[in-house]
Amino acid sequence: MELNLLIDTNVVLDSFLEREPFLSKSREAISLSKKYPVKSFISASSVTDIYYISYRGLKYHQVVRELFKELFKFVGVVTVTDKDIHAAFALDWKDFEDSVQYAVAASNGFDGIVTRNMAGFANDTVKIFTPEEACRYVEEIKEGLT
C-alpha cells in the first residue's frame, strides 16, 4: 500500500524560508517519501506561489531554484485542471487557495493534505494533517505501507 499526500504551500514555505518553530516537522513531513512508501506532491498552482514568496524572502532566484531542485527529488507536481478550479469555486470557501488545494487532492484521490492551516479546510472527504500528524500517522501505519 502506498500513501499519497498533497503538501500545502505553507509547509513548503516553512522549509524554504526556515520558519521556526515549524521548520523541523515541515521538513520531516515533506521528506516522508525518503523513508516510507509515501508519494508526496505539491499542486502546480503552489509552485508559482512558493516561488514568488520564497524569492521575496530570500532575494536570489538561484537560491530559490536550488531549493526547488532539491524538493523535486522527492515531491512531484500535480496538475490543476479546469475541473479542479470549478470544484474549488463550488466549495465557496473563504480562502480560494485552500479550496484549490482541496479540489486537487480530492480529484486525484489523495489520502490527505499536509498543512498548518487546519482551519482553512472545512470538508472531510480528504484527511487533513498537520505536519506532526502526518509524520505520526505514517509512523503508526508503516507496517501496512510496506
HUWO-V919172 format. One record per pair of residues at least 24 apart in sequence whose ideal C-beta (glycine too) atoms are under 6 Angstrom apart, sorted by the first residue. I is the first residue (numbers start at 1). J is the second residue. D is the distance in Angstrom with one decimal. If there is no record, write none. Layout:
I:J:D, I:J:D
This chain:
1:144:5.6, 1:145:5.5, 2:37:4.6, 3:38:4.6, 3:111:5.0, 4:39:4.9, 4:110:4.7, 4:111:5.3, 5:40:5.1, 5:112:5.3, 5:114:5.5, 6:41:5.4, 6:105:4.4, 6:110:5.0, 6:113:4.8, 7:40:5.5, 7:42:5.2, 7:114:5.1, 8:101:5.8, 8:113:5.9, 8:115:3.6, 9:46:4.6, 9:49:5.2, 9:50:5.8, 10:116:5.0, 10:117:5.8, 11:114:5.5, 11:131:5.8, 12:50:5.2, 13:53:5.8, 16:54:4.7, 16:67:5.0, 17:57:5.0, 25:131:4.1, 25:132:5.1, 26:131:5.0, 28:135:5.3, 29:114:5.0, 29:131:3.7, 29:134:4.7, 29:135:5.6, 32:138:5.5, 33:74:4.8, 34:74:5.8, 36:138:5.3, 36:142:6.0, 36:145:5.6, 37:145:4.6, 40:75:4.7, 41:76:4.7, 41:78:4.5, 42:75:5.8, 42:77:6.0, 43:78:5.6, 43:80:5.4, 43:104:4.7, 44:77:5.5, 44:79:5.6, 44:80:5.0, 45:80:4.8, 45:100:5.8, 78:108:5.8, 80:104:5.7, 95:120:4.8
